[in-house]
Amino acid sequence: MSGKNKSEALATIPWEDKPKNYNGPVWRYSKNPIIKRDQLKNSNSIFNSAAVPYKDGFAGVFRCDNKARQMRIHAGFSKDGIRWDIDEKPIKFICDYDEIGSFVYAYDPRVTKIGDIYYVTWCNGYHGPTIGVGYTKDFKKFYQLENAFLPYNRNGVMFPKKINGYFAMLSRPSDTGHTAFGDIFYSESPDLTYWGKHRHVMGTINDGWQSTKIGAGPVPIETEHGWLLIYHGVLTSCNGYVYSMGAALLDLDQPWKVLKRTKNFILAPWEYYECVGDVPNVVFPCAALHDEKGRIAIYYGAADTVTALAFTTVDELIKSME
């Protein structure tokens, strides 16, 4: 298969075959949403969350906004990647520095496995939004490291291996508000504390679904073609922001170099649960599982309210960039 993955792949992932007569490169799970807004006793919404393979099943870190509308992240486990048992209590990070550990909010997590450690990045409320970094080995005890960047920043997504001997991360510098702008940048670090060598990866396209801002989505997938990045793009409509998905291919050795990217969106808010919710018209990818056949399961937040699942393949996404 031309889309065979080079990076660690699974024997099995959640999956449904592409429906007959469906022309898009990404198709939705027929039983969406997989996580409803009120799955926890005090949750107002559960969305924009990360899932990874763990032991004989899956583990994840979930954005759960409570009924006080506070943004928190919770750990969870699943046998099949569809039905999730999410901890009722938010993650409490163990941190050596009270000043860093006393952050105000946490949202939109990603989880990246490097070696035997699962690194968590999230939008962290430290005098404005920045990128928090922590890690766990068992999804029970979590340790917090230094924030990666100065405020203001969002969508911090680590690569699943070191690039040229350095930890690597994508991010989107932003502002204190809803950020009516945004390009994707690349940064690297020798130790997860000091980040530098910042490189511009890609920006918006003036006309269309990614004209206002873009941001990295799930952890990039290493393929023989390059790093496969699923990202979100935003346009400003007469009714506010509309969030859709796209895909890009980055150079394996210099990931700030874009080889290809999609002109058309690969998924946009069409279904009721994507168009109606706390923030209408949003599909926001945060995690992707991939298997040995090149199949991909994408976890995404829908309307900033529920968690949904969609499917594609490496080959489908590569073809969508042509």
N, C-alpha and C positions, 0 to 999 in steps of 0.2 A: 504493500500500500504506500502510495506516495506521501500520505500524511502520517506515517508511523512516527510515534513520539520518541524522542531521545531521552526525555526526563522520566522519572519514576512514574509508572502507570499502574492502574489497578486491574485486577482480574474481573471485577464487576462493579458497576455503578448503577444508580437509578437510570432507567431507560424506557422510552417508548419509540417505536419506529416512526419515521416521517409519514404523516397522513398522505393517502393517495390524492393526486391532483393539487397538492400544496406546493407553491412555487418558491417560498421564502427559504433562506439558508438556516433559519432558526425556527423551531416550532415549539409550542407550549405543551406542558403536561396537561392531559385531559381532565385531571382532577384538581387543578389549581383552585384556590391557593392551598399550599401544603401546611402552612402555619397561619392560623387566624389571629386576629388582633387581640382577642381576649383569652388566649390559651392559658396565661398566668392569671392568678387571682386579682392582681392589681395592675395588669397591663392594659394600656390604651391601644398599643400597636406594637407589632414585632416585625421588623423589616430590615433591609440593608445589613445582612448578616453573613458570616463566614462559616464554611464547612470544609473539613478535611478528613481523609481516611485516618482511622485510629483503631489499633488492635484488630478485632474481627468485625468492626463496624465503622462508625463515623463519630467525630466530635466536632463541636463548633463553638463560636462566640457570637452571641446574638444581640442586636440592638433591641432593647425593650424599653419603650417610653411608658412610664407609669401614669396613673390617673391624676397625678399632680403635674403631668406633662414634663417630668424630669427625664433627661436622656441618660440611660444606664446601659452597661453591657453585662450579659449573663452567659454562663457556660451551659452546654447541653450535649446530649449523647443520642445516638440513633443506631439501630441495627441495620436499617435499610436505606438511610439517607432521605427518607420521606416522612416517617413518623418520628417526631423529636420529643425527648423528655428534657425540658429546659428548667434549670434551677430557678426557684422562686426568688432567691436572693441574688443581688448583683455581685459581680466579682469584686473582691477586696484584695488589691495588690499589696504584696509585701514590698516595702520600699525603704531603702537606707536613708532617704532624705525626706523629712516631713514636708518641706516646702514643695517638692515635686509631687509627692504622694497626695497632697491635699488639693487635688484638682476639682473643678466645679462640675464638669459633665464629661461624658464619653459616648461617642456614637460612631456608626459606620465602620465597624472593625473589619480587618483582614487577618488571616492566619497563614503563615508560611512555615513549612517544615524545612529546616536545614540541619543535616545530621540527625541527631535524636532529640532535637529541641524544636518546639513549636513557638515561633515568634508571633506576637500579636502587635499589630499597629492599629491605631484608631485616631479619630479626631478628638483631641484632648483639650479641655477647657482650662488653659493656663494663661490668664491675662489676655484672653482671646483664643481663637482656635489655632491649635498647632498639632504636630504629629507625636502622639504618645507611643512609646515602645516598651514592650514587656515580653515575658516568655513563660512557658510552662512545659512540663514533661508529662503531666497526667490530667490536665484540665480541672484540677482540684486546687492546687496551689499555684498562684500566679505571682511573678516577681516583676516589679517595674524598674525600668532603666531610665536614663536621662531622656528628656524630650529630644527628638531628632533635630528640630529646627526652631527658629524664632517664630513667634506669631507674625504673620497669619498664614496658615497653611491647612490644606485638607487633602484627602485621598492619598494617604501614604501607603504605598504598596511595595513590599520587598520582593526581590527575585528569589527563587527557591535554591539558589546556589551562589557562591561567590563569583564575581566577574573579575577576571584578571587578578585574583587574590583579595578582592575587596567585597564586603557586603554592599549591596546595591539596592536603591529604592527609587521609585517614581513618586512624584508628588505634584500638587497644584497650588502654588502660592495664591493667596486670596486676600480677603479683607475681613472686617468684623461682622459684616452683614451677610446678605444672600449672594454676594459675589457675582456681579453682572459681567464677569470676565473670567478668563482662566485658560492657561496653556499647561501642558505636561512637561515637567523637568525631570532630569536624572541626576542623582547624587550618589556618592560612594563613601564608605567609611572603613577604616582598618579595624575598628573595635566597637562599633555600635554606639559610640559616644560622640566622636568628632566626625562630622559630615562635611564633605567639600567636593571639589571638582565638579561643580554643577554644570549641567549641559541641557540646552533646550532640546526637547524631543520633537514635539509637534504642537501646533496651535489650531485655532478655529479656522473654518472656511467661511468666507463672507456670506455666502448665500446658502440657506438650507438648514437641515436639522442639527448641525453642529456649528452654528454661526455665533452663538453667545459665549459658550465655554465648553471645555471638555475636561475629562478626568479619568485616570486609570481605574479599572474595575477589578476583576479577579487577579490573583497572582499569575504572571505570565507563564505560558506553557512552552517549554523548549521542544522544538521540532527540528527536523533536518533542514527546513526552509528558513528558520530563524525563530526568534521569540514571538509567539502568538499572543497578542494583547487584545483582550476585549475591553472596551472602554465605553463611557457614556458621553453623549453629546447633548447640548441644550440649545433650543431656539427660543426666542422671545416672541410669543404670539399676542394677539389682542386680549387673550384671557390669561396671560402669564406665561411662566416657563413650561416647556414640554421637554421631557427627558427621554431619549431614545438610546439604543445600543449601536455601536460600531465595532469594527475589528481592524487591527493593524499588524504588520509584520516588522519586527525590529531585528537589526543585525545581531548575531550571536555574540560577537566580541566587543562591539561598540553599540550598545542598545539605544543610544541616543540617535542613531541613524535609522530613519524609517525607510524600509524597502518598498512597502505597499501599504495602502489603507483603503477602506471602503468608501466609495462615493455615496452609496445609498445606505440607509440604516439597515441593520440586520434584524432588529425588533423594535417596535414602537408601541406606545400605549393605544391599544385598540379595544381590549376587553373591558368589561364593566369594572372589575376589581383593579384594573390599572388606571382607569379614568376617574373613578369615584373613590374618595377617601380623604384623609386629612390634608394631603397635598395632591390634587388631581393631576392626571396626565404624566405619570412617572413610571418608567421601568429603569431600575438602577442595579446593575450587576455588581456583586461583591465577592462571589466565589465560583469556582468551576472545578469539577472533578473530571478526570479523563482516564480512559482505559486503554488496554493494549491494542484495541482495534481502531484507535483514533477517534472514538466517540467522546463527546463532551456533554456534561450536565451542568447547566448554569443556574445558580441560585440568584434570584434578584428580588429587590423590594418593589412592591407594586403600590402606587399612590401613597407612599410613605405610611402604609397601614398594615399590609400583610406580606408574607413571604411566598414567592411563587418559584416554579421550576420550569426550565426550558431546555431543549436539546439541540445539538448540532454535531458536526464532525470537523476534524481538522481540514479535511478535503473541502467540505462545504464552505468553510470560512476563507480558505485560500482562494477558492473559485470566486467568492463574492468580491474579491479585491481586483479582479481582472477586468 
